[in-house]
């Protein structure tokens, strides 16, 4: 499987790793990420250190990170996504200038519009600034505790933080940033389009909607078809323990894989509309009871793609229901089912994340409830029972290190 994967370390955005991860699994409960005020202060300091002092007023902004519990199907077809807000996030500091310059903590370079071969995450920021500010120029500094391996969530937090700092600069923009309707109908598609264009892959409005939802909900449910986001009231955030593991292996499907999957999803919808499902706008509308009938009219190559997209949308709904009735074992089972579908039907996982999930699954009798890949860059979401979670996380980490030479890094949400 790994032969189909390509290293993407250069495409992963920089972050302050010392503040992002738990130092040791046994320190999991005590970890606390730097807050928004701290990160905004660091961004302000970084701006001055890298670009010097200036008379222009500096504005700052912050956006929390998010990871998908079950959400990545929305990159390819509109539907439901369930997100976990993080205490980690992205802060930016900005001021008006004669030339646009952008710098990131964790990277030595300061980029201008004339910089050669800029990384994709820098291109995304530049494209968003150009769309919002037109001919105005700014200097921008970014500080993140959101890891690069959670790239989809990182870029959503980065985009939202940039929007907020532009709004704080108090200048006329191409989109009314104070209008809820404009944010939903105009800004969300614009940001998703610019990030997707920079990455050269489909990119969902789901991560952006969840980021705008903020850090306070235990979980956030989004519907990318209507661009709505709703808080999920549940004890699952506090009654369970959650962690994101960075496999430290740079493996990801290349852009053409993601473009092909989107093309297959669109082709499957077209064929279904021509064969009795004429009102179908997205796979969120296809009932599970109709799935067998629907796949019968599709070519063999499209069937697993459709099954994954339909069942992931249904799992989101089942996940929310399980959270509301405090069915913790069902939550773990749904995570494992999601990963199996991503691995076997979607063919989107890599060896490193498969090993971590398999090890977590082997510990479902000892305190871990389940795990699945989250995002598309090698992160794994794990949940389990308080009291034994740290011990099992420690043993899982040691087992992976013994077998493969390095332990995963741990993010405490």
N, C-alpha and C positions, 0 to 999 in steps of 0.2 A: 504493500500500500504506500509506503513512504517514497517509493520511486516516483509517484505522481505528485509529490509535494515539493515545494520549492522554498529555500530559505528566504526569510523576509526580514531579517534583523534590521537592515537599513531602512525598511519601510515602517518600523515600529517607532512611534514618537517618543522623545526623551522625557524623563521624569526624575524626581528626586527619590531614588531607590531607598536611601537610608530611612526615610520617613514613611515609605509606602507599605513595607512588609513587616510582619511579626518576626522578631529576631530568632525565636525558637518556638516550636509548637506548644511548649509548656508555658509560654508567656502570652498565649492567645487571649485569655480573658482580661489581662491587664493592658492590652494594647489600646492606644487612643491616637488617632491621626491628628496632625495639626489642623486647627480650625480655619474657617474662612478668613477671619481677620489676620491670623498669622500668615497665611499664604498670600493674601493681598499685600501685606507689608513686605514680604520677601520679593514679590513681583515688582513693587515700587523700588526697592533697593537694587534689584537686578537691572532695572531700566536705567538707573543713574550710573551704576557701575559699568555697564556695557556701552552706554551712549552719552554719558556725561550729563552735567546739569544744564537746565534750560529754563527760560522764563515761563514757558507754556505750563498750564495747570495739568497735573497728572490725575487721571481718574482710574479707579480700580473696580474690578468685578470678580465674582466667583460663581462657579456652577458645580454642583455635586456630580460625581460619577454615578453610573448605573451599570448593572450587568443584566443580561437576559436570563430569567429562569427558564422560560420557553418563549423565544421571541425571534430567532433568526430567520424563521420562515417568512417573516414580513418583509425581508429584503427582496423577495422574489414574487410575491403576490400579496395584495392587501389582506389583512386579517387581524386577529387578536394576538397580543403579546403581553407577557407578564414579566415585570422588571423588579429588580431588587435595588433600591437606592443605597449608595455607599457614603461612608463618612469621608472617604478620599474624594478629591476633586481637582479642579483646574482654576487657577487665579490668573488674571491678566492685569497689567498696568499699561496705560496708553496716554499719549499726549500728541497734540498736533505738531507737525514738523514740515520741513521743506521736501524731505524724501522719506518714503516709507521704508522703515527698517524693522526687522522682526528678530527676536532672539528668544531662546528657550533655556531654562535651567536644565543642566544635564547634557547640553551641547555647547561646544566652544564657539561656534560660528555665529555671526550676525549677518542676516541675509538682507539684500536689497532686491529691487525689481530686476536688476541686471545680473544677479548671481547665477552662475552656471549650474545646471543639473540640480535644482532644488529638490529636496525630498517631498514625497507626496503630501505629508501632513502640513508642510510649509505652504505648498501650492493651495491646499484647501483653505488655509487662513487668508492667503492673498486674494483668492477668488471671492471669498465672502466679503472682505473689506472693500474690494472693488465694486461689488454689487450694492453694498450699503452706502458707501461714501462717495462714489463716482470719482471726482477729481481731487478730493481732499486727501492729504497725506498724513500718516501717523507713524509714530515709533511705538512699538509694542513689545512687552516682555511677558513671558509665560512661565509660570511655575506650577508643576503638577505633582500630586501624589497618586494620581491615577496611573497604573502601570501601562506601558506600551503594549503589553500582551493582551490587554483588554481594549484593543484598538477601536472597535466600533463605539463603545461607550466613552472612551477617551475623546474621540473626535466630536461626539455629540456635546460633551461637557465643554470642550474647547470652543465649539461654534456658539454655544449659548453664552459662554463667558464673553466672547468677542461681541456678540449682539448687545449684551448688557453694558459693556464698557463703551460701546458706540453710543448707546442711549444716554449714558452718564456724561458723555462729552457734549451733549445738548446741541446737536447740529441737525439740520434737515437731512433726512435720509430718503432713499427711494421707496421704502416701505414704512408705513406708520407703525413705529415700534411701541406705541402706547395703546393701540387698538387690538383688542382680543381677537376680533374677526380677522384683521390683517395678519396677525401672528399665526392664526390657524390656517387661513386660506392661501396666504401669499408667502409668509416667511418660512413655514415648515417645508413646503415643496422646494423653495429656493435653496435652503440650507442642505437638504438631502441631495438635491441635484448637484450642487457645487462640490460636496464631499464625494459623491459617487463619481463625478467627472474627474476629480483629482486622483482618486484611487483606481479609476477605470473598472469599477465593479458596481453592481446594484447596491444602493444604500437606502435603508428604510427611514421613514419619518418616525418610526416607533421609538428609537433611541432618543431622538430629539424631544418627542412628546413626553417621555418619561423623565427626561432631564428637566424640562420646564415644570413638571409636576413637583420637583423639589425633593429634599431629603427627609421630609417628615412622615409621609405615609410608610407603613410597614412594607407594603408592596404597591406597585402601580400597574393597573390594567389599562392597556391602550387598545384602541381600534383604529388602525391606520386608514381604513376606508372612510370613516367619519372624522378622523383626526381629533378624537376625544381621548382624554385620560381621566381615570377614576382611581381614587385611593381604595385599596383593599384592606378593610378593617379585619384584623386577625391577630391571634396570639402567636402565630407561627414565627414571628420575628424574635420574640423573647422566650417562648417556650422551647424553641429549638436553637441549636447553634448552627451558624452558616460560615463557610469559608470559601475563598476563591484561591485555587492553587495555580501557580505559574509553573508549567512543566520545564521551563528554561531550555526548551528545544524549539529552535526557529523552524517551524514547519507550517505551511499554509497552502491551501489550494491556490494555484495561479489565477490571475484575473479572468482568463478565458473560461475556466471552470465555472465561475459564478455567472458570467454572461451566458454561457451555454444553459445553465440551469434556469435562468430567467427566460431564455428563449423557449426552452422546453415547456415551462409553465404556461407561457402565452400560447404556444402551439396546442397544448392540451386543452386549454380553455376554448380556443377556436373550434377544435374538433368536437368538443362536448356540446357547444352551442349549435353545431350543425347536426347533432345526433340526439335530439330530444331534451337537451338542457339549455334551451335558447335564452332563458332569463338569467343564466349564471354570469355574474360579474366578477367574482373571485372565488377562491376555494373555501373561504369562510362561510359561503352560502350553500356549499354542498353537504347535505346531511350524510352522516355516517352510514345510515341504513341504505343509502343510494350508492355507496362507494363501489360495491362489487359490480352493479349494473353499469356505472360510469366507466370503470376501468375496462370492461369488456369491449367497449367501442374504440379503445385506444390502442395504438401500436405497443408492442411489448416494451420498448425502450422508455415510453412515457409513463407506464403504470407505476413503477416505484416512486417516481417523482411526485405524481399526484397523491399516492397513498401517504407519503411523508407530509405533504402540505396540508392535506385534509386532517390527518390524525393529530398533527401538531396543533392545529387550531382547536380541535376537540379537547386535547390535553390541557390547553390553557383554561378552558372552561371547567374541566374536571379538577384542575389544580386549585382554582379559586374556590370551588365548592368544598374541596378537601380542607383547605385552609380555614374556611368559615366554620366547619364542623369539627375542627381540631383532629383530623385524621392524619396523624403524622406519618404512619407507615405508608399510607396511600401517596403522600407527597413524595416520599423516597422512591416508591415504585414508579411514579410518573416520571421522575428524573431519569431513572434507569431506562424506562421505555423510550423516552425522548432520545437518549444517547444511542440506544440500539437502532432506532430509526435513522438517526443522522449517520450512523456507521454503515448500516446494511442496505438501506434504501437510497439515501441521499449520497452516500460515498464521500462524506465531507469531513470525516475525522482523520486523525493521524495516529501513528503507533504510540507516541508518548502519552497523549490524552487517553487513548484506549487502555493503556497499562494502568494509569491512575484510577480510571473508573472501575476497571476490573478489580483492582486491589480494594477500592472502597466497597464494591459489591460483596467481596468476600468477607467483609466485616459488618454486614447488616445484622448479624446476630449478636454483635459485641458493642453496639452503640452508634454506628453509622447507619443512617436510613437510606441514603442513595447519593448519586452523583451524576453529572452529565457535563459535556462540553458546553461552554458558554462563549458566545462570540465566535470569531472565525480565525483566531490567531494563537490558539494553544492554551487557553485558560479552562479550568475545570471548576464547577460549582459543586460543593459538598455540603450536606446537612446531616445533623445527628443529634443525639440525646445529650442534654446537659449532664455534667458529672463524669461522663466517660469520653466526651468529645475530644478533649485535649490529649488524653492518653491514646485514643485510637488515631488521632491525627499524627501524633508523634510516631507511633508504630508504623503507620502508613508511610510517612516520610522516610523513616529508616529503611523500610522494605524497598522502596523505590530507589533509594541511594545505594543500597547493597547490590541491587540487581543491575542498575544502570549507570552507576558512577556519580550521580548527583541527585540531591534531594530537591523536590519542588519548593518554590518560595510560597509563602502563605500570606494572603491578604485577609484581614479581618474587617468585614463590612460594617 
